[in-house]
């Protein structure tokens, strides 16, 4: 029995315990996790400094180094997130349908955990805590694989997570860390023990996972986000939204990568946006029309489908709302896209036609976040359309089962006409009795 198979087996056994644990027990584990992380913060910071030192020696870019850093500010955010998550309602056991099929025979649809989840995520250590805590809250066991750049930090963090579970009476193997690419390859073969794989990364990476596993895959791919400045946009608002979307944090999936500007306002608005972005040291790559009004590098075809995660922005001029929509649906990653306009009819057309998980009107793309949405945290941003879409919080980590409760009913009675179907909807307030 290989190590990964044994890890998967332990995760499956842990799930059987965690899935029937009380909301009080799971919330207690999350609150204790906040305390353990705080008590072990110097150890965690030291591990993170080791990762940062190694990453600097290997020439990791400045934005990615920022993404890798786990210091006191990030610790405060993580602890706050854990406490907020503990305050959220229990997602498990909620009844979403109640139907009397015939007298004395009642059907209930009840929310339950998915099972064992494997999550592969980028070199952002706080993601480990977010993902692990969401899985614990929703009653799922999780196998975690972070980027190699964050290995020491992740090892320290998973130790704290497992300590928290053990000390609060929940199985510590509910959360386990994978450390190598070989572990990932082995995990993809464990289709009898693992219920879902969630890869966060490029389209090519997600496709690789899908092509190499029989386990269902919920892909969280590129963040090629757009802001479209419409001909009816307010100039000051356009500057604020564009600058925040691009520069508030350039190394995250909900940062803007392409700015679309209507030709009718290009001369008036684009120089203002360019000046504000220049102050933030953003390199602009523009098409010919954009280059006629601002100083920029020439954009190439590949720029329209590039996720920079850096202080680089591509700018394209469009001549209609439809052209903007077509560009986004063709080159985008179905993540988050925004229109800036004062015209409500134009906004409605954009929000309805753009095929993305998040479509915004006069709002920075940086708002695409599970914590911002009130989900406590997120496993990632799902860009597909099945099961979960957008910031994936507790709801996305659940499924449901049907509970049918009777008194010795048989189908023969229904077929013979001895009993009659009623199919009467019942109030959900009482929930399922068991």
RACOR-V923352 format. One record per backbone hydrogen bond with DSSP energy under -0.5 kcal/mol. CO is the residue of the C=O (numbers start at 1). NH is the residue of the N-H. If there is no record, write none. Layout:
co=<CO CO>
nh=<NH NH>
//
This chain:
co=<2 3 4 5 6 7 8 9 10 11 12 13 14 14 15 17 18 22 23 24 25 26 27 28 29 30 31 32 33 34 35 36 38 40 41 42 43 44 45 46 47 48 49 50 51 52 53 54 55 56 61 62 63 64 65 71 72 73 74 75 76 77 78 79 80 81 82 83 84 85 91 94 94 97 98 99 99 100 101 101 102 104 105 105 106 107 108 108 109 109 110 111 112 115 115 116 116 117 117 118 119 119 120 122 122 124 125 125 126 127 128 129 130 131 132 133 134 135 136 141 142 142 143 144 145 147 148 150 151 152 153 154 155 156 157 158 159 160 161 162 163 164 165 165 166 171 172 174 176 178 180 181 182 183 184 186 187 188 189 190 190 196 197 197 198 199 199 202 203 204 205 206 207 208 209 210 216 217 219 219 219 220 222 223 224 225 225 226 227 227 228 228 229 230 232 234 235 236 237 238 239 240 241 242 243 244 245 249 252 255 257 258 258 259 260 261 262 262 263 265 265 266 266 269 269 270 271 272 273 274 275 276 277 277 278 283 284 284 285 286 287 288 289 290 290 294 297 300 300 301 302 303 306 310 311 313 314 315 316 318 320 321 322 323 324 325 326 327 327 328 334 335 336 337 338 339 339 340 342 343 344 345 346 347 348 349 350 354 358 360 364 365 367 369 370 371 375 380 380 381 382 386 390 391 392 393 394 395 397 399 401 401 402 403 403 404 405 410 410 411 412 413 413 413 414 423 424 428>
nh=<6 7 8 9 10 11 12 13 14 15 16 17 17 18 19 20 21 26 27 28 29 30 31 32 33 34 35 36 37 38 39 40 41 44 45 46 47 48 49 50 51 52 53 54 55 56 57 58 60 59 65 66 67 68 69 75 76 77 78 79 80 81 82 83 84 85 86 87 88 88 94 96 111 109 426 101 107 424 422 423 105 106 101 102 405 99 110 403 96 97 401 93 399 117 141 195 196 119 143 198 121 145 200 124 147 127 128 129 130 131 132 133 134 135 136 137 138 140 139 117 144 176 119 178 121 150 151 154 155 156 157 158 159 160 161 162 163 164 165 166 167 168 168 170 169 174 175 142 144 146 184 185 186 187 188 189 190 214 191 193 194 118 199 218 120 201 220 206 207 208 209 210 211 212 212 213 197 219 221 383 384 201 224 225 333 257 258 338 229 260 230 340 262 233 342 238 239 240 241 242 243 244 245 246 247 248 256 252 255 225 314 227 260 316 229 318 265 266 266 269 270 270 271 272 273 274 275 276 277 278 279 280 280 282 281 313 286 297 315 299 291 292 292 293 294 296 286 303 304 304 305 306 308 312 283 285 259 287 261 263 324 325 326 327 328 329 330 331 332 332 357 358 226 360 228 341 362 230 344 347 348 349 350 351 352 353 354 356 337 339 367 368 369 373 375 374 377 382 392 383 390 388 382 393 379 397 397 398 114 112 110 403 404 108 405 406 106 413 414 415 416 417 418 419 417 425 100 431>
//
